[in-house]
Amino acid sequence: MFTMGRHVSEFEAEFAAYFGRRYAVMVNSGSSANLVAVAALFYRKDNPLRPGDEVIVPCISWATTFYPLQQYGLKLRFVDIDINTLNIDVEQLERAITPETRMIVAVSILGNPCRFDRIREICQRHNLILFEDNCESMGAVYDGRYTGTFGLVGTFSTFFSHHISTMEGGLILTDDFEIDCLCRSIRNHGWCRGQPEGSPIFDKKDSDFYEAYRFILPGYNVRPMEIQGAVGKVQLKKLDAFLKARRANAAHFVNLFKDDKRFIIQQETGQSSWFCFTMIVNPDVDRTAVLNALKNAEIEFRIITGGNMLRHDVIKYFNYEVISSKQADIAHDCGFFVGNHPVDVRDKISYLYDSLKGI
């Protein structure tokens, strides 16, 4: 059995239990998790999202945070980041809300939790959906609670470079039974097969012959494979140790660079799961010299997440407004990150520090 089956179901149950949520739905990537979760919000029985509704998003995230929102006809309102945390600037967030706003997308960037105390309070006061893209931050904790569990839905990635890996893969977490049922249908052709007992999204008919191929929603085929579920069950057992190693590496990185005025490093909010180590070069320092030093030292680096989404060609296809983006531009133009790993790489972090000493 290679396609989705018992191992996927067991991994879903174990993943939900680990993070303290009722339901987990596995798909073939974190990007698909965002797509399916956004779609589910359009097919809820009560108060569904509709094309033209506004959604507030941070300027910096991965591209497939934004694409499902555009593809379902939502209007995006881009809010700047806090240059120190790289997460959405909560001081600007509330000012971005209009009577048409329906949802806030909170992205905990590169392992670092958002200010969920403020964001949840804003959502509750304005009756807004909180959608968490937690694909970069598995295992991060804010106020004693895992990120990815604060919103109505939270999405996760198990891509090969993330906190646990099923090679490719993603999951949706929720406590809402209707959304769980919607996601299970949408990931799997939009049919009713495999729906949990008591599913509220369709009325079961008598003929098993037709029920086996009865399509109830405009869905996709973004199922994971059994091997991904099997690998996921083993990887999940290792997550605590992986996080411990990442945090030990991070403590060493922060100790070396915390007082280095040449760089802004990511300020931890809550307890980060430290996807990587971000560095924003002070404008007085030659960024090209920094990057050349890294190249000469054979240290790999890349843009922070996907950079400022507003700076990419694809933005021309979006319906959007910009509230502010100054800090996101600085991160885009002056920032980069180097990798963290779930093993001890403190010697390599010291090598990074030594490689940049002369600049």
Protein Blocks (a to p, Z undefined) as FASTA:
>chain_A
ZZgcfklmmmmmmmmmmnopabdcddfbfklmmmmmmmmmmmgfbhpacehiacdddfbd
cfklmmmmmmnopacddddddfklopacfklmmmmpcfkbcbdcdddeehiacdfklmmm
mmmmnopacdddfklmghiaeehiaehilpmbdcddfbfklmbdehiacddddfbfklmm
mmmmmmnoopaehiaehiakbccdfblmlmmmccfbdcddfbdcfklmmmmmmmmmmmmm
mmmmmmmmmmmmmmmmmmmmkbccdddehjaehlbacddddfkbcfklmmmmmmmnopac
ddehjbjfklpmklmmpccddfbfklmmmmmmmgccddddfbdfklmmmmmmmmmmmZZ
